[in-house]
Amino acid sequence: MRTQISLLVLLAALGACKPESTPVEIRPVRTIVVEPKSIDDGRRVVGEVKPRYESDLSFRVAGKLVTRLVDVGAAVKQGDTLATLDAQDYQNRLRSAEADVVASEAALVEVKAREGRLAKLLKDGWTPQANYDAAQRDLRSAEAKLAATKASLDLARDQLRYTELKADFDGIITTVGAEVGQNVAAGQMVVKLARPGDKDGVFNIAETGLVDRCEDDAEVVVWPLYNPELAIEGVVREVSPVADSTTRTYTVKVTLKNPPPSIRFGMSVGGRWKRSSAPVVALPLSALFEKNGSPAVWVFDRQSGSAELKPVAVARYEADTVVIATGLAQGDTVIAAGINTLREGQKVRLADAVANGSTKQ
C-alpha cells in the first residue's frame, strides 16, 4: 500500500513539472550586399619572351662547314664572321675565271689588230668588204666573250666571299642549326640572329579567352614569373588567324614597351589584359557552396531572419573570387563566411554587411 502511495506522489510531482524550452540558436554571420560592378579582368596567361625580329642566317652557296665561331647566347656585331665553309673549290673557280679573262683579253687584242689592218686595206682597196665584215664580227664576238668572262670572274669572287657567313646586324644568337663538319646546302639555316632591343611576350590562348580580349592594340600587363612585382606595359601586336593543329590554341604576340635588360629571350612571363568587364557579381570563394553537385550560395532572408540556399550559375573563377553569372539580384545579402555549418532555415544574425563585393574583417 505504501509503495502505491509513493508512486502516486512521484507521478504527481512529475506532472507538476513543465519541460523547459530549448533556446533557438542564432548564429552571427558575415555578409555581403550584392551590387554588380565592373572588375578588372583577372584572367592570366603564361607565355615566354621571344624576339620580335629574328633572321635565319644561311650560306648562299653549298659546302662543308669548317668553322662555327658562335653559340647560342653570343652577342655579335654587324659584319662579324659567324661561320665559314671549305673554300678550296671556290678558290679554284676564281683562278679559272681569272685565267679566262686573261685569255679573252689577249684574243681581243689580236682581233682588234686584225680589224685595224683590214680597215686600212679596205680603205686603200686591197681587200674585199667581206673580209672586213668578218673581222668586225670577230671583234664583236671577242668583246662579248671578254664581258662574259669578266662576269664569271665577278661571280667566282662573290661565291668565294659567300663562304663566310657574316652578321647582318647587331644581335644575339638564339638558335644554331649546323655543326662543324656538316655539309650544308645553300639557304640552310646555320644560326638565328635576333635583335636584342625588340622583345615580344608570346602567349597561346584558347578560343574562349580569345573572343573577348584579344583585339588588336589591346593593352596587356606582363611580368616575369620570378618577379611578379615587375610590371611591364605591352600591347597586342599580332593574333594568329589559325589555331595550332595540336593544342587548338591561338598565338598572341604582345610587344613589350621598354623592357628592362633583365628580361631575356626564353624567359617565362605572365600576362593580364588591362580591361574591365561589364557589371558582374563577384564574391569571395568562401561564399560558394555546393548542393547536389551544383554551385549555390547562402542568402539571408530578412523577413524570416534565416539562411536560405540559393542556386547560382558561375561565369568563371579568379584567383580568390568567383564571378556569378545568374542567380543573384542587386541588394541580395549573401553570407560570406562560415557557410559549411549552416542548415536550411537556420536563424542567423548579421555581424556586418558591406556592399561592393567585399566583407569587413
Buried (B, 14 or more C-beta within 10 A) or exposed (E): EEEEEEEEEEEEEEEEEEEEEEEEEEBEBBBBBBBBBEBEBBBBBEBBBBBBBBBEBBBEBBBBBBEBEBEEEBEBEEEBEBBBBBBEBBBEBBEEBBEBBEEBBEBBEEBBEBBEEBEEBBEEEEBEEEEBEBBEEBBEEBBEBBEEBBEBBEEBBEBBBBBBBBBEEBBBBBBBBBEEEEEBEEEBBBBBBBBBEBBBBBBBBEEEBBEEBBEEEBEBBBBBEEEEEBEBBBBBBBBBEEBEEEEEBBBBBBBBEEBEEEBEBEBEBBBBBBBEBEEBBBBBEBBBBEEEEEBBBBBBEEEEEBBBBBEBEBBBEBEEBBBBEEBBEEEBBBBBBBBEEBEEEBEBEBBEBBEEBEBEE
